[in-house]
Amino acid sequence: MSTEKKPAYRRKTLLLIAALAFGAIGIAYAVWWTIYASHFEGTDNAYVKGNLVQVVSQIPGTVVAIAADDTDRVERGEALIRLDASDTDLALRKAQAGFAQTLRQTRAVFVQNDALKAEIDVRKADIERAQADLSKARSDLKRREALSRSGGVSGEEILHARTAVEAAESGLAQAQAALAVAKARLDTNLALTADMPVEEHPDVQLAADKLREALLATSRTHIPAPVSGMIAQRSAQVGQHVAPGTPLMTIVPLDQLWVEANFKESQLQRMKPGQKATLTADIYGGDLSYHGYVQGLAAGTGSVFSLLPAQNASGNWIKVVQRLPVRIVLDPEEVARHPLRVGLSMQVEVDLRDPTEEDVKTALRIAGPRGLSTAVYDSVDGQAEALIAKITKENAGP
């Protein structure tokens, strides 16, 4: 072979080797994509999310004490802020006195009912005596009139007998009138009391509600933590006058975090709840992985719920690939070992293979029960009922 042909042969050989190498790489990539990579979708547009529980005042007042600051860990029910209670304490004392006075006044009406019932019984007895007296007077008059024909009775005795009949009739009329008056007064009182216990009287119920309202306002001068978590965004200051609904601080329950991954719409065709996800956090680097499950796909894209949603029907419309938030729940044990904070960036990779029944159950278990609730305000009802029962026992009588 001539020296001129050797470089050309080498070039062809090298090109053939390069082509075979690139072909092998392409085939390997195709095999890798078909067997493995096609079953995964990933994104770096993902962030840690959590509940941001605002602590607000329910009544107007002046802040006199603050028991927690930013980065402090608080437990549910722990006192966070105290408002000046001078006005609410005064209102509570007035409500207690008003409730006791209403009980006594209402009890007096009930006692009067008993007295009126006894008076009615007396009036009925008076009527019976008056009827007996009238019957006797009429009988005496009739007998004397019969004797007067034979001259055995003087005219003066007959006159006295007639006067006695008139007096008996007048006494009967007075007794009947007194009975009618007593019955009318009893009917009026019964209409007010409706034959009910003292504590069920409308006036008593209204006074009790005013007492409950005053006690509730007093209890709200101590603002508790509705959930356990870390304090953030404290804006309350001592001496600040706050109105109802004013945000004073925020509590973030760091044991109830999830990841919101914003996948492109072209990546969502095979994504469904229960699929496994592998995540890394920028704060810890790629050597530490979190494991979670897809909880669900959002009802709409971010642009739909934005303050100024896009008007795609306008003439200058330009198509933009949309992203849909996908909620991913994290293994709570991993989060406890390596804490996260809301807003941190995450890398997410979702396994698109169909989840097993066990995966779906695990995702539901990690997500926890639906709904959120707190019981830190329930004790006020028990305190109010105990106070009402105590005042009722002291003022309502037997």
Secondary structure, 3 states (H helix, E strand, C coil): CCCCHHHHHHHHHHHHHHHHHHHHHHHHHHHHHHHCHHHEEEEEEEEEEECCEEEECCCCEEEEEECCCCCCEECCCCEEEEECCHHHHHHHHHHHHHHHHHHHHHHHHHHHHHHHHHHHHHHHHHHHHHHHHHHHHHHHHHHHHHHHCCCCCCHHHHHHHHHHHHHHHHHHHHHHHHHHHHHHHHHHHHHHHCCCCHHHCHHHHHHHHHHHHHHHHHHCCEEECCCCEEEECCCCCCCCEECCCCEEEEEECCCCEEEEEEEEHHHCCCCCCCCEEEEEECCCEEEEEEEEEEEEECCCCCCCCCCCCCCCCCCCCCCCCCEEEEEEEECHHHHHHCCCCCCCEEEEEEECCCCCHHHHHHHHHHHCCCCCCCCCCCHHHHHHHHHHHHHHHHHCCC
